Amino acid sequence: MATFARRPERSSYDVIIIGGAIMGSSTAWFLTENKDFDGSVLVIERDPSYASCSTAHTNSCMRQQFSAALNVQISQFAAEFVKDLPERIGDARVPPQTIQNYGYLYLADTDAFAKTLRENQQVQLAQGAETEILSADEIKARYPFYAVDDIVAGSINRKDEGYWDGGTVFDWWRRSARERGVEYVDNEVVALSLNPGGTAVNSVTLASGEVISAGQVVNASGPRAARTARMAGIDVPVEPRKRFTWIFSAAEPLDRELPLTIDPSGVHVRQDGPQTYLAGCPADPDPAVAFDDFAMDHSRWESHVWPIIATRIPQFEAIRVITEWAGHYAYNTFDQNAILGPHTEIENFLFLNGFSGHGLQQSPAMGRGMAEWLTYGEYRALDLSPFNYARIPDNRPMLEKAVI
Ligand SMILES: Cc1cc2nc3c(=O)[nH]c(=O)nc-3n(C[C@H](O)[C@H](O)[C@H](O)COP(=O)(O)OP(=O)(O)OC[C@H]3O[C@@H](n4cnc5c(N)ncnc54)[C@H](O)[C@@H]3O)c2cc1C
């Protein structure tokens, strides 16, 4: 197992990244890829076991079914990157990756939602996705195990949409970044110091007491994003929200692969292993929770999730829970979309936050974009400026209708 130093080797770095999970490591790795960047990079991670971060609790799926074209393009890059992982990392030790393309199946039980699915489909098709709109009968013909009496329509895309192994991609970003000279330390940032005008972060203070100077500072601290931003006197609308996951087996497994089915109730369920399934849902009510609160709400399974999935798929009357967990979304309460790039006044303090339920699949494009910003002060491959922080004080939400 990799060992991590507790103290940085130097007293000053060009880039300091606060948080070393998938977003921090993607950014660090893309910096090492950029031939125009030759600066020093320090990644500071408070928990090198990564046991409680969002990345460790994810359901690890990607989809092209978004309503905003930019979010579709971001997932397209994820698909390209994942399918080409060994070549992208440039290392023969990297195992080849696939995307298990069972697709997401959004089920609509109202005409209004069916209309939204059709509108979203047009956006997705224009970007090259293969989204189909299905009637209830067509859904039943393709997937006879569903009960569809209440369903008006559904949408599914089986191109680059389904499960992928985010853990392997994360491991290789981190490993490769370290081998290429990025320094990771096992420590916690507890304070940020600004210059006298309050226009730049000068240094970060670690729990162990060291003060480290920084050229640019990236906030990649997941559900703790607002806490980190407060250290610079800034507010960012991100809070930890609990999401539950269950893995179960069925007494009588389905005869074909189960798409990631988004029930109109908000519960989702998908194939996991050959004979196992994964279900998930939000907490209800859904307040901000403490950073260390990962308690399961067991009644949620018995009284909510199981009845819903057993109604939708009657074969799931007889199932057995194998394991379960609670994780935290870094929930953007403003518009559930990423918050990316510089603060409006403290321009060397960069947000990489608020990914809510779709950060894993956004990690390749966001890491690449952040590395471009750190190098050039602009985005190059894909214009990610619609995710800028300024939209929050300006009250211009970037609406995404397909949020899970
Ligand atoms: C149940 C669940 C299901 C999900 N399913 C999907 C999915 O199917 N597809 C998808 O795309 N996304 C999904 N997501 C979302 C996705 O997992 C996250 O958006 C993504 O992992 C966010 O990564 P991150 O690096 O920003 O945050 P995190 O993984 O939370 O990492 C932040 C890191 O910062 C560190 N840190 C915080 N503060 C400090 C500090 N002061 N000093 C040092 N270190 C600090 C933390 O220890 C942590 O390791 C899901 C999330 C959950 C919870």
The ligand as an SDF file (V2000), in Angstrom:
LIG
                    3D

 53 58  0  0  0  0  0  0  0  0999 V2000
  -24.0810    7.4780   -3.2940 C   0  0  0  0  0  0  0  0  0  0  0  0
  -23.4250    8.2420   -4.4080 C   0  0  0  0  0  0  0  0  0  0  0  0
  -23.6060    7.8110   -5.7160 C   0  0  0  0  0  0  0  0  0  0  0  0
  -22.9900    8.5070   -6.7680 C   0  0  0  0  0  0  0  0  0  0  0  0
  -23.1230    8.0260   -8.0500 N   0  0  0  0  0  0  0  0  0  0  0  0
  -22.5070    8.6530   -9.0650 C   0  0  0  0  0  0  0  0  0  0  0  0
  -22.5810    8.1100  -10.3880 C   0  0  0  0  0  0  0  0  0  0  0  0
  -23.1760    7.0580  -10.6280 O   0  0  0  0  0  0  0  0  0  0  0  0
  -21.9610    8.8040  -11.3870 N   0  0  0  0  0  0  0  0  0  0  0  0
  -21.2850    9.9650  -11.1540 C   0  0  0  0  0  0  0  0  0  0  0  0
  -20.7710   10.5480  -12.0970 O   0  0  0  0  0  0  0  0  0  0  0  0
  -21.1700   10.4780   -9.9110 N   0  0  0  0  0  0  0  0  0  0  0  0
  -21.7610    9.8480   -8.8710 C   0  0  0  0  0  0  0  0  0  0  0  0
  -21.6570   10.3390   -7.6050 N   0  0  0  0  0  0  0  0  0  0  0  0
  -20.9390   11.6030   -7.4000 C   0  0  0  0  0  0  0  0  0  0  0  0
  -19.4410   11.4120   -7.4100 C   0  0  0  0  0  0  0  0  0  0  0  0
  -19.0780   10.2770   -6.6560 O   0  0  0  0  0  0  0  0  0  0  0  0
  -18.7800   12.6760   -6.8400 C   0  0  0  0  0  0  0  0  0  0  0  0
  -19.2770   13.8070   -7.5320 O   0  0  0  0  0  0  0  0  0  0  0  0
  -17.2630   12.6540   -6.9770 C   0  0  0  0  0  0  0  0  0  0  0  0
  -16.7440   11.4800   -6.4090 O   0  0  0  0  0  0  0  0  0  0  0  0
  -16.6920   13.8960   -6.2930 C   0  0  0  0  0  0  0  0  0  0  0  0
  -15.2910   13.7740   -6.1770 O   0  0  0  0  0  0  0  0  0  0  0  0
  -14.4760   14.8910   -5.3960 P   0  0  0  0  0  0  0  0  0  0  0  0
  -13.0450   14.5670   -5.5700 O   0  0  0  0  0  0  0  0  0  0  0  0
  -14.9720   16.2360   -5.8160 O   0  0  0  0  0  0  0  0  0  0  0  0
  -14.9520   14.7530   -3.8650 O   0  0  0  0  0  0  0  0  0  0  0  0
  -14.5820   13.6600   -2.7650 P   0  0  0  0  0  0  0  0  0  0  0  0
  -14.5100   12.3150   -3.3720 O   0  0  0  0  0  0  0  0  0  0  0  0
  -15.5220   13.8210   -1.6260 O   0  0  0  0  0  0  0  0  0  0  0  0
  -13.1310   14.0750   -2.3050 O   0  0  0  0  0  0  0  0  0  0  0  0
  -12.8550   15.2440   -1.5670 C   0  0  0  0  0  0  0  0  0  0  0  0
  -11.5760   14.9940   -0.7980 C   0  0  0  0  0  0  0  0  0  0  0  0
  -11.1530   16.1930   -0.1590 O   0  0  0  0  0  0  0  0  0  0  0  0
  -10.5870   15.8600    1.0890 C   0  0  0  0  0  0  0  0  0  0  0  0
  -10.5990   17.0690    1.9330 N   0  0  0  0  0  0  0  0  0  0  0  0
  -11.6840   17.7950    2.3030 C   0  0  0  0  0  0  0  0  0  0  0  0
  -11.3240   18.8490    3.0580 N   0  0  0  0  0  0  0  0  0  0  0  0
   -9.9760   18.8000    3.1510 C   0  0  0  0  0  0  0  0  0  0  0  0
   -9.0190   19.6210    3.8170 C   0  0  0  0  0  0  0  0  0  0  0  0
   -9.3740   20.7200    4.5080 N   0  0  0  0  0  0  0  0  0  0  0  0
   -7.7070   19.2760    3.7310 N   0  0  0  0  0  0  0  0  0  0  0  0
   -7.3190   18.1820    3.0490 C   0  0  0  0  0  0  0  0  0  0  0  0
   -8.1980   17.3580    2.3990 N   0  0  0  0  0  0  0  0  0  0  0  0
   -9.5080   17.6700    2.4430 C   0  0  0  0  0  0  0  0  0  0  0  0
  -11.4930   14.7410    1.5950 C   0  0  0  0  0  0  0  0  0  0  0  0
  -10.8780   13.9650    2.6030 O   0  0  0  0  0  0  0  0  0  0  0  0
  -11.7650   13.9570    0.3150 C   0  0  0  0  0  0  0  0  0  0  0  0
  -10.8820   12.8730    0.1240 O   0  0  0  0  0  0  0  0  0  0  0  0
  -22.2170    9.6590   -6.5070 C   0  0  0  0  0  0  0  0  0  0  0  0
  -22.0160   10.0850   -5.1870 C   0  0  0  0  0  0  0  0  0  0  0  0
  -22.5960    9.3750   -4.1500 C   0  0  0  0  0  0  0  0  0  0  0  0
  -22.3500    9.8360   -2.7370 C   0  0  0  0  0  0  0  0  0  0  0  0
  1  2  1  0
  2  3  1  0
  2 52  2  0
  3  4  2  0
  4  5  1  0
  4 50  1  0
  5  6  2  0
  6  7  1  0
  6 13  1  0
  7  8  2  0
  7  9  1  0
  9 10  1  0
 10 11  2  0
 10 12  1  0
 12 13  2  0
 13 14  1  0
 14 15  1  0
 14 50  1  0
 15 16  1  0
 16 17  1  0
 16 18  1  0
 18 19  1  0
 18 20  1  0
 20 21  1  0
 20 22  1  0
 22 23  1  0
 23 24  1  0
 24 25  2  0
 24 26  1  0
 24 27  1  0
 27 28  1  0
 28 29  2  0
 28 30  1  0
 28 31  1  0
 31 32  1  0
 32 33  1  0
 33 34  1  0
 33 48  1  0
 34 35  1  0
 35 36  1  0
 35 46  1  0
 36 37  1  0
 36 45  1  0
 37 38  2  0
 38 39  1  0
 39 40  1  0
 39 45  2  0
 40 41  1  0
 40 42  2  0
 42 43  1  0
 43 44  2  0
 44 45  1  0
 46 47  1  0
 46 48  1  0
 48 49  1  0
 50 51  2  0
 51 52  1  0
 52 53  1  0
M  END
$$$$
